[in-house]
Amino acid sequence: MGTVIGQQAEMYANSRNEARITCSKWRSTEFLQHFYEEKKNLFYGPGIAN
């Protein structure tokens, strides 16, 4: 883009980006754990022996 920004602005943008990525990883891990528990419960739920 060719826009010149200061060092503080760059550090702020980098820290916000790292926080965004960390939050995204946390949400992904939480979702996968929930999905795994639901999938596991399908195998052990009532009616599987029918």
DSSP file (Angstrom, degrees, kcal/mol; ACC not computed):
  #  RESIDUE AA STRUCTURE BP1 BP2  ACC     N-H-->O    O-->H-N    N-H-->O    O-->H-N    TCO  KAPPA ALPHA  PHI   PSI    X-CA   Y-CA   Z-CA
    1    1 A M              0   0    0      0, 0.0     3,-0.1     0, 0.0     0, 0.0   0.000 360.0 360.0 360.0 -28.4    0.0    0.0    0.0
    2    2 A G        +     0   0    0      1,-0.3     2,-0.4     0, 0.0     0, 0.0   0.619 360.0 146.2  83.2  11.7    2.9    2.3    0.5
    3    3 A T        -     0   0    0      1,-0.0     2,-0.5     0, 0.0    -1,-0.3  -0.696  41.9-140.4 -86.1 132.5    1.6    3.8    3.7
    4    4 A V        -     0   0    0     -2,-0.4     2,-0.3    -3,-0.1    -1,-0.0  -0.804  24.7-179.7 -93.5 127.2    4.2    4.8    6.3
    5    5 A I        -     0   0    0     -2,-0.5     2,-0.0     1,-0.0     0, 0.0  -0.878  27.1-104.9-124.1 159.3    3.2    4.1    9.9
    6    6 A G     >  -     0   0    0     -2,-0.3     4,-2.0     1,-0.1     5,-0.1  -0.270  30.7-108.9 -78.4 167.7    5.0    4.7   13.2
    7    7 A Q  H  > S+     0   0    0      1,-0.2     4,-2.5     2,-0.2     5,-0.2   0.881 118.3  53.2 -64.2 -39.8    6.7    2.0   15.3
    8    8 A Q  H  > S+     0   0    0      1,-0.2     4,-2.4     2,-0.2    -1,-0.2   0.901 108.5  49.9 -63.3 -41.3    4.0    2.3   18.0
    9    9 A A  H  > S+     0   0    0      2,-0.2     4,-2.5     1,-0.2    -1,-0.2   0.897 111.4  48.8 -64.6 -40.4    1.2    1.7   15.5
   10   10 A E  H  X S+     0   0    0     -4,-2.0     4,-2.4     2,-0.2    -2,-0.2   0.916 111.6  48.8 -65.7 -43.0    3.0   -1.3   14.1
   11   11 A M  H  X S+     0   0    0     -4,-2.5     4,-2.3     2,-0.2    -2,-0.2   0.899 112.1  49.7 -63.7 -40.1    3.5   -2.8   17.6
   12   12 A Y  H  X S+     0   0    0     -4,-2.4     4,-2.4     2,-0.2     5,-0.2   0.930 111.2  48.5 -63.8 -45.8   -0.2   -2.2   18.4
   13   13 A A  H  X S+     0   0    0     -4,-2.5     4,-2.1     1,-0.2    -2,-0.2   0.903 112.3  49.2 -62.0 -41.3   -1.3   -3.8   15.2
   14   14 A N  H  X S+     0   0    0     -4,-2.4     4,-2.3     2,-0.2    -1,-0.2   0.903 111.2  48.7 -65.5 -41.1    0.9   -6.8   15.8
   15   15 A S  H  X S+     0   0    0     -4,-2.3     4,-2.2     2,-0.2    -2,-0.2   0.898 112.0  48.8 -67.6 -39.0   -0.3   -7.3   19.4
   16   16 A R  H  X S+     0   0    0     -4,-2.4     4,-2.2     2,-0.2    -1,-0.2   0.885 111.0  51.3 -65.9 -37.8   -3.9   -7.1   18.3
   17   17 A N  H  X S+     0   0    0     -4,-2.1     4,-2.3    -5,-0.2    -2,-0.2   0.915 109.9  48.8 -65.5 -43.0   -3.2   -9.6   15.6
   18   18 A E  H  X S+     0   0    0     -4,-2.3     4,-2.5     1,-0.2    -2,-0.2   0.899 111.5  49.9 -63.2 -40.7   -1.6  -12.0   18.1
   19   19 A A  H  X S+     0   0    0     -4,-2.2     4,-2.3     2,-0.2    -1,-0.2   0.894 110.3  50.7 -64.4 -39.9   -4.6  -11.6   20.5
   20   20 A R  H  X S+     0   0    0     -4,-2.2     4,-2.2     2,-0.2    -2,-0.2   0.912 111.8  46.8 -63.9 -43.5   -7.0  -12.3   17.6
   21   21 A I  H  X S+     0   0    0     -4,-2.3     4,-2.4     2,-0.2    -2,-0.2   0.909 111.7  50.8 -66.4 -42.7   -5.1  -15.5   16.6
   22   22 A T  H  X S+     0   0    0     -4,-2.5     4,-2.2     1,-0.2    -2,-0.2   0.921 111.8  47.6 -60.4 -45.1   -4.9  -16.7   20.2
   23   23 A C  H  X S+     0   0    0     -4,-2.3     4,-2.5     1,-0.2    -1,-0.2   0.898 111.1  51.5 -63.5 -41.2   -8.6  -16.2   20.7
   24   24 A S  H  X S+     0   0    0     -4,-2.2     4,-2.4     1,-0.2    -2,-0.2   0.903 109.8  49.0 -63.8 -42.1   -9.4  -18.0   17.4
   25   25 A K  H  X S+     0   0    0     -4,-2.4     4,-2.4     2,-0.2    -1,-0.2   0.900 111.1  50.7 -63.9 -40.4   -7.2  -21.0   18.5
   26   26 A W  H  X S+     0   0    0     -4,-2.2     4,-2.5     2,-0.2    -2,-0.2   0.926 111.5  47.0 -63.3 -45.5   -9.0  -21.1   21.8
   27   27 A R  H  X S+     0   0    0     -4,-2.5     4,-2.5     1,-0.2    -2,-0.2   0.904 112.0  50.9 -62.8 -41.4  -12.5  -21.0   20.2
   28   28 A S  H  X S+     0   0    0     -4,-2.4     4,-2.5     2,-0.2    -2,-0.2   0.917 111.4  47.3 -62.7 -44.3  -11.4  -23.7   17.7
   29   29 A T  H  X S+     0   0    0     -4,-2.4     4,-2.2     2,-0.2    -2,-0.2   0.916 112.6  49.3 -63.7 -43.8  -10.1  -26.0   20.5
   30   30 A E  H  X S+     0   0    0     -4,-2.5     4,-2.1     1,-0.2    -2,-0.2   0.904 111.9  49.0 -62.9 -41.7  -13.3  -25.5   22.6
   31   31 A F  H  X S+     0   0    0     -4,-2.5     4,-2.9     1,-0.2    -2,-0.2   0.922 110.5  50.2 -64.3 -44.6  -15.5  -26.2   19.5
   32   32 A L  H  X S+     0   0    0     -4,-2.5     4,-2.6     1,-0.2    -1,-0.2   0.888 110.0  50.3 -63.8 -38.7  -13.5  -29.4   18.7
   33   33 A Q  H  X S+     0   0    0     -4,-2.2     4,-2.2     2,-0.2    -1,-0.2   0.928 112.9  46.4 -63.6 -44.1  -13.8  -30.6   22.3
   34   34 A H  H  X S+     0   0    0     -4,-2.1     4,-2.2     2,-0.2    -2,-0.2   0.917 113.4  49.2 -63.3 -44.0  -17.6  -30.0   22.3
   35   35 A F  H  X S+     0   0    0     -4,-2.9     4,-2.4     1,-0.2    -2,-0.2   0.903 110.6  50.5 -62.4 -42.4  -17.9  -31.7   18.9
   36   36 A Y  H  X S+     0   0    0     -4,-2.6     4,-2.7     1,-0.2    -1,-0.2   0.907 109.4  50.8 -63.2 -42.7  -15.9  -34.7   20.0
   37   37 A E  H  X S+     0   0    0     -4,-2.2     4,-2.2     2,-0.2    -1,-0.2   0.907 111.3  48.1 -62.6 -42.0  -18.1  -35.1   23.2
   38   38 A E  H  X S+     0   0    0     -4,-2.2     4,-1.2     2,-0.2    -2,-0.2   0.918 113.1  47.8 -64.1 -42.6  -21.3  -35.0   21.1
   39   39 A K  H  X S+     0   0    0     -4,-2.4     4,-0.9     1,-0.2     3,-0.4   0.907 111.4  50.6 -65.3 -41.6  -19.8  -37.6   18.6
   40   40 A K  H >X S+     0   0    0     -4,-2.7     4,-1.0     1,-0.2     3,-0.7   0.894 106.9  54.7 -63.0 -40.3  -18.7  -39.8   21.5
   41   41 A N  H 3X S+     0   0    0     -4,-2.2     4,-0.7     1,-0.2    -1,-0.2   0.770  97.5  64.8 -66.7 -25.4  -22.2  -39.6   23.1
   42   42 A L  H 3< S+     0   0    0     -4,-1.2     3,-0.4    -3,-0.4    -1,-0.2   0.867 102.1  49.3 -64.3 -34.7  -23.8  -40.8   19.8
   43   43 A F  H << S+     0   0    0     -4,-0.9    -1,-0.2    -3,-0.7    -2,-0.2   0.804 118.6  37.3 -73.9 -29.0  -22.0  -44.2   20.2
   44   44 A Y  H  < S+     0   0    0     -4,-1.0    -1,-0.2     4,-0.0    -2,-0.2   0.317  92.3 112.3-107.3   7.3  -23.1  -44.7   23.8
   45   45 A G  S >< S-     0   0    0     -4,-0.7     3,-1.2    -3,-0.4     2,-0.1  -0.239  79.1 -80.2 -76.7 168.5  -26.6  -43.2   23.6
   46   46 A P  T 3  S+     0   0    0      0, 0.0    -1,-0.1     0, 0.0    -2,-0.0  -0.384 112.7  35.3 -66.6 145.5  -29.8  -45.3   24.0
   47   47 A G  T >  S+     0   0    0     -3,-0.1     3,-0.7    -2,-0.1    -2,-0.0   0.322  78.6 109.9  95.9  -8.1  -30.9  -47.1   20.9
   48   48 A I  T <  S+     0   0    0     -3,-1.2    -4,-0.0     1,-0.2    -3,-0.0   0.814  80.0  51.7 -69.2 -28.2  -27.5  -48.0   19.6
   49   49 A A  T 3         0   0    0      1,-0.2    -1,-0.2     0, 0.0     0, 0.0   0.590 360.0 360.0 -83.1 -10.0  -28.1  -51.7   20.5
   50   50 A N    <         0   0    0     -3,-0.7    -1,-0.2     0, 0.0    -2,-0.1   0.505 360.0 360.0 -72.0 360.0  -31.4  -51.7   18.6
